[in-house]
Each structure stands twice: as structure tokens, then as C-alpha cells.
């Protein structure tokens, strides 16, 4: 005779099935993108460098909007930019610092650099002022704290061999502080940008989508941006990188990331507790930008960008907090395997998988600096802390303040007249200083920094 089941057992079976089904749905929803990105990152090929490219450095104007916070970083950044032999370089800073930056450019014999000034430091205002002066087919915006490797422009410009590409960028990396061991803040900055670069390369490779084309270095076709209507529109935006990204997409252009490992720019982030303020500012910008795209644009939900709809827009909302999502997975797993002899194995497998997904995007960095693996526990803890940052940022998106610096203080002169020469010495440390007196500047003495300068030259009026 067939054994009959107890009513309580019959009632409990659907509950167990529901736990398992919900666990599988949430697990696949969260980690499908990770699995796909691993294979994409492994097999996606960089854009090739053609023998006869559509554009060369002579077709480029590089624009550097600078707060001039770090004189040394700015000088090193400018040296790397000038070395790429672009047709022109435009530096835009506060009016008060135009003479000082002009002195630095003259000291290093940069003859193709123009320095412009604005009354109030605002990146979008600075970009607009420079755009009006661009005379080349392409414009590349670069932050003042980025460091390009040699041959960078050649590789970046290869994305424009595709006539449908309107903008492009490259992979990015946080500069590792000197020494065998670094502080925890420097490492957290490294891990943050490594994961972000990984995600950008993968989503862009799959369907051409991108959450944000980072303004640390971004190249555009000048015809897209050099429009009076855009200048007016930019003046009323709150996020420069996000708004330009959605503008390019909304105009029907593609954005392409050059994943060439020889075109990875380096940058610096706060290597102290101020890094948390930077994360908060980025998180708020993320929510503001995505909310604006979903309200005012339609491209994000088009069939063309099907992968980004899942990864960038839907998933970022559902998976806003890692600790809450992982907690839900463990709760559902408990219901699914309760009383099972495989419960212990299931728990261990889930823990191992979660830890793997939090480390896998850092493998390229750990192959270069294996000693940094000691920070893995801190990196995992920070990933959960960042979930709380995301939630808090969601409810404080109206706050657009810069967490890392005071803009008003940077609008003042970087040095008084008598401090210019010592500051130039400090600012150009590590940079190649031109040993010859610059044309039009009479010098008395053999060394620029110990020489007695003739009366200061008249500067070109850049305040208009």
C-alpha cells in the first residue's frame, strides 16, 4: 500500500519550493552580470591601431579644466599631455591663477598651451569657455590629476575610426603610492576604480552602453559639443560627466571605450578619510544622473541597450545595498535547505561564491602587486559599507557639495608675487624644465629658478 503523507508535510512542501525558487531568481539576477563580465573581460579585444588612422594628434585640442589644487600634480599632468603632441592645449582655471599657470607653462617651454580664466570655478563653465576656442575636429577633456602613458592619444583616437562613434575614453587606474606597502585608503581607491573600469569595459563591449564616460579623460567630436544651445544647457546641469554622456547618446552617437592595456591612464584619489566624502559625492551623482536619464531620455530602454537596462538601471536599484541583498540570499537559502544534509555545503558554497565575486575584479591588480592581497578583508568590509553610502546618498541627492575640497578657497591666487619662483621650483619637481630662457623673457643668470627675472611680461587678455 502506498504510504500517505502527513497533512503538515504536504503544506510545507510548497513553502520549501518557494524559498528555492526565490533564492534562484535573486541569485541569478545578481550574479549573472558577474559571470558574463568575467568572460567579456577575458576575451574582449582592444580597438586596433590602424596604419592610416582617421585622426591623429594634430586633429586634437586637449582641454584641462583645473582647480589648481595640487601644483605638482598639475605640472606632471600637463607635461604628459604636451608630450602627446596635440595641435593645441587649453588650460582653464580661476582668473586669479592665470598668471601663475602661464609662468609654469613658460618655464617648461610649452608654446602651444593657452591659459584662460573664469570668475568662478565650475567645470562645466570652464569646459564651455574652452570649447568656444577649439579649432580642431576632436576635443579631449582631461582632469588636472591624470597621468597619461606614452602613446596615449594614438590609442584613444582609434575609437574614432568608427564614424558612428561620437565620444570615447580608456581604462583608468588609481596611482599606487610609492613603497612596498600602502595605506588602506590608497588601496580602497585603487579597488574602487579597478572595479569601475572593469564594469565600464564589459558593458561597453556587450552593447555599447556606458553609465558615465568619465571626465578624467574623455574625447569627443567637436561638432557634437560646439553648439550655443549646448553651452546654455550645460550651465543648468549639476553633473558634467553624466550630462555629457546622456547628451551624446541622445544625439544618436556611440560611445566607445578603448580597453588597450597600454592606454590605461593613472589618477589620484584622496588617500585619507576624505575618500569617504568622495564616494558619497560619486554615489549622489550616480543617483541624480540615472534618475535624469530615466525621466528625460528614451535610449536607456531601447532594445539596442538591453544589457545596460539590466546592469546599470534595474540592477543598481534592486542591489543598492550588498549587505541587505546577501542577507536576503542567506535567509532564502536557510528556508530552502532547512533540515537537509546538504545545508552546510550550501552555506559554504554561497560564502565562497560571494567572496570570489568581490575579489575577481581585483585579480589584474593583485597580479601586479600581490602584497596588496593583505587588504582583501578590508576591501570586502568596505563593499558592504558602500551599500550604506549608496542608501544614504539616495536620500540626499540634492546635496551637490564637493566633499574633498573647498572650491571658493581654490579661486584665490595660488601664490603671491614673491612666492612665484619657489612655487615654480616645487611645482615642476619631477618634470622636465626647459633649460633655456623662454622667448620674450629676459633672464639674468644661468638657472631659471635662481635667475633674476626682468619686469613681468604683459599677459594676453583672457578674462573677456
HUTA-V350608 format. One record per residue. PHI is phi in degrees with one decimal (* if undefined). PSI is psi in whole degrees, -180 to 180 (* if undefined). OMEGA is omega as a letter, one per 40 degrees, with the letter a starting at -180 (NA if undefined). Layout:
BEGIN
phi=PHI psi=PSI omega=OMEGA
phi=PHI psi=PSI omega=OMEGA
END
This chain:
BEGIN
phi=* psi=139 omega=a
phi=-71.2 psi=134 omega=a
phi=-70.9 psi=130 omega=i
phi=-87.2 psi=147 omega=a
phi=-92.0 psi=144 omega=i
phi=-64.8 psi=142 omega=i
phi=-54.2 psi=-38 omega=a
phi=-63.9 psi=-36 omega=i
phi=-67.6 psi=-39 omega=a
phi=-64.3 psi=-42 omega=a
phi=-66.9 psi=-31 omega=a
phi=-79.3 psi=-21 omega=a
phi=-63.6 psi=-46 omega=i
phi=-61.6 psi=-34 omega=i
phi=-63.3 psi=-44 omega=i
phi=-62.6 psi=-41 omega=i
phi=-63.6 psi=-39 omega=i
phi=-64.4 psi=-42 omega=i
phi=-57.1 psi=-48 omega=a
phi=-64.3 psi=-43 omega=a
phi=-63.8 psi=-46 omega=i
phi=-65.0 psi=-38 omega=i
phi=-61.0 psi=-47 omega=a
phi=-64.4 psi=-40 omega=i
phi=-62.8 psi=-49 omega=a
phi=-67.5 psi=-38 omega=i
phi=-63.8 psi=-49 omega=a
phi=-65.3 psi=-41 omega=a
phi=-59.9 psi=-41 omega=a
phi=-78.2 psi=-39 omega=a
phi=-107.2 psi=-4 omega=i
phi=-59.8 psi=-43 omega=a
phi=-63.7 psi=-33 omega=i
phi=-67.9 psi=-46 omega=a
phi=-62.4 psi=-46 omega=a
phi=-62.6 psi=-41 omega=a
phi=-66.2 psi=-33 omega=i
phi=-61.4 psi=-49 omega=a
phi=-69.5 psi=-35 omega=i
phi=-64.3 psi=-46 omega=a
phi=-63.8 psi=-35 omega=a
phi=-72.0 psi=-36 omega=a
phi=-113.1 psi=-6 omega=a
phi=-73.8 psi=129 omega=a
phi=-92.6 psi=143 omega=i
phi=-65.1 psi=163 omega=i
phi=-67.9 psi=132 omega=a
phi=-71.1 psi=153 omega=i
phi=-97.2 psi=114 omega=a
phi=-81.4 psi=155 omega=i
phi=-65.6 psi=-40 omega=i
phi=-120.3 psi=81 omega=a
phi=-68.7 psi=158 omega=i
phi=-66.7 psi=-29 omega=a
phi=-139.9 psi=148 omega=i
phi=-124.4 psi=179 omega=a
phi=-60.1 psi=-25 omega=i
phi=-71.3 psi=-9 omega=i
phi=-97.7 psi=11 omega=a
phi=-121.5 psi=138 omega=i
phi=-112.4 psi=126 omega=i
phi=-96.2 psi=128 omega=i
phi=-112.6 psi=127 omega=i
phi=-118.0 psi=98 omega=i
phi=-78.1 psi=121 omega=a
phi=-127.2 psi=141 omega=i
phi=-87.9 psi=-12 omega=a
phi=60.2 psi=37 omega=a
phi=-69.7 psi=-47 omega=i
phi=-113.4 psi=111 omega=a
phi=-65.9 psi=-38 omega=a
phi=-68.4 psi=-46 omega=i
phi=-60.6 psi=-43 omega=i
phi=-60.9 psi=-44 omega=a
phi=-64.4 psi=-41 omega=i
phi=-68.7 psi=-40 omega=i
phi=-60.2 psi=-47 omega=a
phi=-63.2 psi=-39 omega=i
phi=-60.5 psi=-45 omega=a
phi=-66.4 psi=-37 omega=i
phi=-66.9 psi=-48 omega=a
phi=-61.7 psi=-35 omega=a
phi=-64.0 psi=-18 omega=a
phi=-81.9 psi=-2 omega=i
phi=62.1 psi=41 omega=i
phi=-68.4 psi=160 omega=a
phi=-61.7 psi=-37 omega=a
phi=-155.7 psi=154 omega=i
phi=-129.0 psi=130 omega=i
phi=-119.7 psi=122 omega=i
phi=-104.4 psi=130 omega=i
phi=-121.7 psi=121 omega=a
phi=-137.4 psi=-171 omega=i
phi=-72.6 psi=152 omega=i
phi=-54.2 psi=-36 omega=a
phi=-65.6 psi=-25 omega=a
phi=-104.4 psi=5 omega=i
phi=-59.4 psi=-48 omega=a
phi=-60.0 psi=-41 omega=a
phi=-66.6 psi=-44 omega=i
phi=-67.0 psi=-34 omega=i
phi=-62.2 psi=-38 omega=i
phi=-63.6 psi=-43 omega=i
phi=-62.7 psi=-44 omega=i
phi=-62.7 psi=-41 omega=a
phi=-67.8 psi=-39 omega=a
phi=-63.1 psi=-29 omega=a
phi=-103.1 psi=12 omega=i
phi=59.3 psi=42 omega=i
phi=-91.6 psi=97 omega=a
phi=-84.8 psi=-16 omega=a
phi=-104.5 psi=20 omega=a
phi=-104.2 psi=127 omega=i
phi=-109.1 psi=135 omega=a
phi=-111.8 psi=122 omega=i
phi=-114.6 psi=157 omega=a
phi=-126.4 psi=154 omega=i
phi=-131.2 psi=157 omega=a
phi=-70.2 psi=-45 omega=a
phi=-122.3 psi=132 omega=i
phi=-70.1 psi=116 omega=i
phi=-154.2 psi=120 omega=a
phi=-58.6 psi=-40 omega=a
phi=-67.8 psi=-37 omega=i
phi=-66.7 psi=-42 omega=i
phi=-64.7 psi=-41 omega=i
phi=-64.2 psi=-42 omega=a
phi=-62.6 psi=-43 omega=i
phi=-60.8 psi=-41 omega=a
phi=-70.6 psi=-39 omega=a
phi=-57.6 psi=-34 omega=a
phi=-66.3 psi=-17 omega=a
phi=-102.4 psi=-5 omega=a
phi=-73.8 psi=134 omega=a
phi=-123.5 psi=12 omega=a
phi=-109.7 psi=167 omega=a
phi=-72.4 psi=-26 omega=a
phi=-124.9 psi=148 omega=i
phi=-129.6 psi=134 omega=i
phi=-116.6 psi=120 omega=i
phi=-91.6 psi=133 omega=a
phi=-135.2 psi=131 omega=i
phi=-68.9 psi=162 omega=a
phi=-82.8 psi=4 omega=i
phi=-122.3 psi=28 omega=i
phi=-109.8 psi=153 omega=a
phi=-130.4 psi=113 omega=a
phi=-85.3 psi=140 omega=i
phi=-76.8 psi=163 omega=i
phi=-60.5 psi=139 omega=a
phi=76.8 psi=18 omega=a
phi=-65.2 psi=-49 omega=a
phi=-61.1 psi=-39 omega=a
phi=-56.1 psi=-45 omega=a
phi=-74.3 psi=-40 omega=i
phi=-62.0 psi=-45 omega=a
phi=-68.5 psi=-15 omega=a
phi=-63.2 psi=-22 omega=i
phi=-66.3 psi=-24 omega=a
phi=-85.0 psi=4 omega=i
phi=-65.3 psi=-23 omega=i
phi=-85.0 psi=114 omega=a
phi=-64.4 psi=-14 omega=i
phi=-91.0 psi=-7 omega=i
phi=-83.8 psi=123 omega=a
phi=-101.9 psi=-17 omega=a
phi=-155.3 psi=160 omega=a
phi=-161.2 psi=165 omega=i
phi=-151.3 psi=-171 omega=a
phi=-134.4 psi=179 omega=i
phi=-70.9 psi=158 omega=a
phi=-132.8 psi=157 omega=a
phi=-150.1 psi=141 omega=i
phi=-79.0 psi=132 omega=i
phi=-65.6 psi=127 omega=i
phi=-80.1 psi=131 omega=a
phi=-61.1 psi=151 omega=a
phi=-60.9 psi=153 omega=i
phi=108.9 psi=160 omega=a
phi=-66.3 psi=-42 omega=a
phi=-115.8 psi=143 omega=a
phi=-118.3 psi=167 omega=i
phi=-80.5 psi=165 omega=a
phi=-63.9 psi=-34 omega=a
phi=-68.7 psi=-40 omega=i
phi=-62.0 psi=-41 omega=i
phi=-67.1 psi=-41 omega=i
phi=-62.4 psi=-38 omega=i
phi=-64.3 psi=-42 omega=i
phi=-59.9 psi=-48 omega=a
phi=-66.3 psi=-36 omega=i
phi=-60.4 psi=-49 omega=a
phi=-76.9 psi=-30 omega=i
phi=-62.3 psi=-45 omega=i
phi=-66.7 psi=-40 omega=a
phi=-65.6 psi=-43 omega=i
phi=-63.0 psi=-41 omega=i
phi=-58.0 psi=-50 omega=a
phi=-61.9 psi=-42 omega=a
phi=-64.0 psi=-45 omega=i
phi=-61.2 psi=-43 omega=a
phi=-71.8 psi=-47 omega=i
phi=-64.1 psi=-38 omega=a
phi=-67.8 psi=-35 omega=i
phi=-69.7 psi=-33 omega=a
phi=-77.3 psi=-51 omega=a
phi=-135.5 psi=11 omega=i
phi=81.7 psi=8 omega=a
phi=-86.9 psi=163 omega=i
phi=-160.6 psi=132 omega=i
phi=-65.9 psi=-49 omega=i
phi=-149.3 psi=130 omega=i
phi=-82.4 psi=107 omega=a
phi=-60.4 psi=133 omega=i
phi=-77.2 psi=-1 omega=i
phi=-56.4 psi=-41 omega=i
phi=-156.1 psi=119 omega=a
phi=-142.3 psi=133 omega=a
phi=-107.1 psi=141 omega=a
phi=-136.9 psi=152 omega=i
phi=-72.7 psi=128 omega=a
phi=-58.1 psi=-35 omega=a
phi=-61.6 psi=-25 omega=a
phi=-74.4 psi=-38 omega=a
phi=-100.2 psi=-23 omega=a
phi=-84.0 psi=69 omega=a
phi=-136.4 psi=130 omega=i
phi=-54.9 psi=-37 omega=i
phi=-63.5 psi=-36 omega=i
phi=-68.5 psi=-39 omega=i
phi=-58.5 psi=-44 omega=i
phi=-65.9 psi=-40 omega=a
phi=-65.0 psi=-43 omega=a
phi=-61.2 psi=-35 omega=a
phi=-63.1 psi=-20 omega=a
phi=-108.4 psi=11 omega=i
phi=-95.4 psi=165 omega=i
phi=-114.5 psi=-16 omega=a
phi=-132.5 psi=109 omega=a
phi=-67.1 psi=-47 omega=a
phi=-64.2 psi=-47 omega=a
phi=-63.6 psi=-45 omega=a
phi=-69.3 psi=-36 omega=i
phi=-68.5 psi=-35 omega=i
phi=-61.6 psi=-51 omega=a
phi=-69.0 psi=-29 omega=i
phi=-65.5 psi=-45 omega=i
phi=-61.6 psi=-46 omega=i
phi=-63.5 psi=-41 omega=a
phi=-65.9 psi=-23 omega=i
phi=-86.6 psi=3 omega=i
phi=88.4 psi=9 omega=i
phi=-90.5 psi=159 omega=i
phi=-92.7 psi=155 omega=i
phi=-120.1 psi=129 omega=a
phi=-125.0 psi=135 omega=i
phi=-99.9 psi=126 omega=i
phi=-84.5 psi=113 omega=a
phi=-93.5 psi=10 omega=a
phi=-54.8 psi=124 omega=a
phi=-64.4 psi=-15 omega=i
phi=-89.5 psi=3 omega=i
phi=-122.3 psi=39 omega=i
phi=-95.1 psi=113 omega=i
phi=-80.3 psi=155 omega=i
phi=-111.0 psi=150 omega=i
phi=-144.2 psi=177 omega=i
phi=-121.8 psi=146 omega=i
phi=-124.8 psi=169 omega=i
phi=-59.3 psi=128 omega=i
phi=-107.1 psi=46 omega=i
phi=-153.8 psi=-179 omega=a
phi=-57.8 psi=-15 omega=i
phi=-63.6 psi=-15 omega=i
phi=-58.8 psi=-34 omega=i
phi=-63.7 psi=-37 omega=i
phi=-66.5 psi=-38 omega=i
phi=-61.7 psi=-44 omega=i
phi=-60.8 psi=-40 omega=i
phi=-64.3 psi=-42 omega=i
phi=-64.8 psi=-43 omega=i
phi=-63.7 psi=-42 omega=a
phi=-63.8 psi=-42 omega=i
phi=-64.0 psi=-41 omega=i
phi=-62.4 psi=-36 omega=i
phi=-61.4 psi=-49 omega=a
phi=-65.3 psi=-44 omega=a
phi=-61.8 psi=-46 omega=a
phi=-63.5 psi=-48 omega=a
phi=-65.3 psi=-38 omega=i
phi=-63.5 psi=-41 omega=i
phi=-64.6 psi=-44 omega=i
phi=-59.4 psi=-46 omega=a
phi=-70.4 psi=-24 omega=i
phi=-87.2 psi=-37 omega=a
phi=-112.2 psi=-12 omega=a
phi=-118.6 psi=164 omega=i
phi=-120.0 psi=-16 omega=a
phi=-62.0 psi=-30 omega=a
phi=-64.7 psi=-23 omega=a
phi=-109.0 psi=14 omega=i
phi=-78.8 psi=155 omega=i
phi=-57.1 psi=-26 omega=a
phi=-62.5 psi=-36 omega=a
phi=-109.9 psi=47 omega=a
phi=-62.1 psi=-37 omega=a
phi=-71.4 psi=-40 omega=i
phi=-69.1 psi=-29 omega=i
phi=-57.8 psi=-41 omega=i
phi=-76.0 psi=-49 omega=a
phi=-77.9 psi=-46 omega=a
phi=-88.2 psi=-44 omega=a
phi=-97.4 psi=-54 omega=a
phi=-73.0 psi=-49 omega=a
phi=-64.5 psi=-37 omega=a
phi=-64.6 psi=-27 omega=i
phi=-82.0 psi=-47 omega=a
phi=-67.1 psi=-39 omega=a
phi=-100.3 psi=37 omega=a
phi=-61.3 psi=-34 omega=a
phi=-124.7 psi=117 omega=a
phi=-63.6 psi=-39 omega=a
phi=-69.1 psi=-35 omega=i
phi=-71.1 psi=-42 omega=a
phi=-67.4 psi=-47 omega=i
phi=-64.9 psi=-36 omega=i
phi=-61.8 psi=-40 omega=i
phi=-64.0 psi=-40 omega=i
phi=-61.5 psi=-44 omega=i
phi=-66.6 psi=-37 omega=i
phi=-65.1 psi=-44 omega=i
phi=-66.4 psi=-38 omega=i
phi=-64.4 psi=-37 omega=i
phi=-60.6 psi=-44 omega=i
phi=-67.0 psi=-33 omega=a
phi=-75.2 psi=-33 omega=a
phi=-112.9 psi=11 omega=a
phi=-57.1 psi=125 omega=i
phi=81.8 psi=-2 omega=a
phi=-84.1 psi=149 omega=i
phi=-71.8 psi=-13 omega=a
phi=-98.4 psi=8 omega=a
phi=-59.3 psi=-46 omega=a
phi=-61.4 psi=-44 omega=i
phi=-62.4 psi=-39 omega=i
phi=-64.1 psi=-44 omega=i
phi=-63.1 psi=-47 omega=a
phi=-62.3 psi=-42 omega=a
phi=-62.4 psi=-42 omega=a
phi=-65.9 psi=-42 omega=i
phi=-61.9 psi=-47 omega=a
phi=-61.2 psi=-42 omega=a
phi=-63.8 psi=-45 omega=i
phi=-61.3 psi=-44 omega=i
phi=-64.0 psi=-40 omega=i
phi=-61.3 psi=-45 omega=a
phi=-66.2 psi=-25 omega=i
phi=-83.7 psi=-14 omega=a
phi=-107.5 psi=-27 omega=a
phi=-58.1 psi=-37 omega=a
phi=-72.6 psi=-11 omega=i
phi=-96.7 psi=-2 omega=a
phi=-56.9 psi=-43 omega=i
phi=-57.1 psi=-38 omega=i
phi=-70.9 psi=-42 omega=a
phi=-67.1 psi=-27 omega=i
phi=-69.4 psi=-28 omega=i
phi=-84.5 psi=-36 omega=a
phi=-135.2 psi=75 omega=a
phi=-60.4 psi=-24 omega=i
phi=-64.9 psi=-20 omega=a
phi=-75.6 psi=-5 omega=i
phi=-64.4 psi=-18 omega=i
phi=-63.5 psi=-19 omega=a
phi=-92.5 psi=4 omega=a
phi=-55.8 psi=-45 omega=i
phi=-58.6 psi=-39 omega=i
phi=-68.3 psi=-36 omega=i
phi=-64.0 psi=-41 omega=i
phi=-67.1 psi=-43 omega=i
phi=-62.1 psi=-39 omega=a
phi=-67.3 psi=-32 omega=i
phi=-61.5 psi=-35 omega=i
phi=-76.3 psi=-37 omega=i
phi=-61.9 psi=-38 omega=a
phi=-63.8 psi=-26 omega=i
phi=-62.5 psi=-41 omega=i
phi=-67.9 psi=-36 omega=i
phi=-61.4 psi=-43 omega=i
phi=-60.9 psi=-44 omega=a
phi=-65.1 psi=-46 omega=i
phi=-63.9 psi=-41 omega=i
phi=-63.4 psi=-34 omega=i
phi=-60.1 psi=-35 omega=a
phi=-93.6 psi=1 omega=i
phi=-131.5 psi=35 omega=a
phi=-65.4 psi=-20 omega=a
phi=-71.6 psi=-15 omega=i
phi=-80.5 psi=113 omega=a
phi=-111.1 psi=15 omega=a
phi=-69.0 psi=150 omega=i
phi=-82.0 psi=121 omega=a
phi=-76.5 psi=-23 omega=a
phi=-94.6 psi=-14 omega=a
phi=-160.2 psi=160 omega=i
phi=-98.2 psi=113 omega=a
phi=-64.7 psi=-40 omega=a
phi=-59.2 psi=-39 omega=a
phi=-68.1 psi=-26 omega=a
phi=-83.0 psi=-7 omega=i
phi=-84.4 psi=-6 omega=i
phi=-86.5 psi=161 omega=i
phi=-57.2 psi=140 omega=i
phi=-74.4 psi=-13 omega=i
phi=-166.4 psi=152 omega=i
phi=-83.1 psi=169 omega=a
phi=-54.3 psi=-44 omega=a
phi=-74.1 psi=-10 omega=a
phi=-98.6 psi=-3 omega=a
phi=-62.5 psi=-49 omega=a
phi=-63.3 psi=-48 omega=i
phi=-59.6 psi=-37 omega=a
phi=-67.7 psi=-39 omega=i
phi=-61.1 psi=-40 omega=i
phi=-60.7 psi=-44 omega=a
phi=-69.3 psi=-42 omega=a
phi=-67.1 psi=-32 omega=a
phi=-99.5 psi=11 omega=i
phi=-60.7 psi=127 omega=a
phi=88.5 psi=-8 omega=i
phi=-106.4 psi=154 omega=a
phi=-79.6 psi=111 omega=a
phi=-91.2 psi=137 omega=i
phi=-65.5 psi=124 omega=a
phi=-78.4 psi=-12 omega=a
phi=-97.6 psi=147 omega=i
phi=-60.7 psi=138 omega=a
phi=-75.0 psi=151 omega=i
phi=-57.8 psi=137 omega=i
phi=82.6 psi=5 omega=a
phi=-127.8 psi=104 omega=a
phi=-73.3 psi=130 omega=a
phi=-122.9 psi=146 omega=i
phi=-119.7 psi=104 omega=a
phi=128.6 psi=164 omega=a
phi=-86.4 psi=-29 omega=a
phi=-108.4 psi=134 omega=a
phi=-58.1 psi=-44 omega=a
phi=-78.1 psi=-19 omega=i
phi=-104.5 psi=-2 omega=a
phi=-76.9 psi=160 omega=i
phi=-97.5 psi=114 omega=a
phi=-74.4 psi=151 omega=i
phi=-72.4 psi=174 omega=i
phi=-50.9 psi=141 omega=a
phi=-57.9 psi=140 omega=a
phi=-73.2 psi=163 omega=i
phi=-80.7 psi=129 omega=a
phi=-87.9 psi=148 omega=i
phi=-64.9 psi=139 omega=a
phi=-69.8 psi=109 omega=a
phi=-113.8 psi=11 omega=a
phi=-90.3 psi=-13 omega=a
phi=-68.0 psi=* omega=NA
END
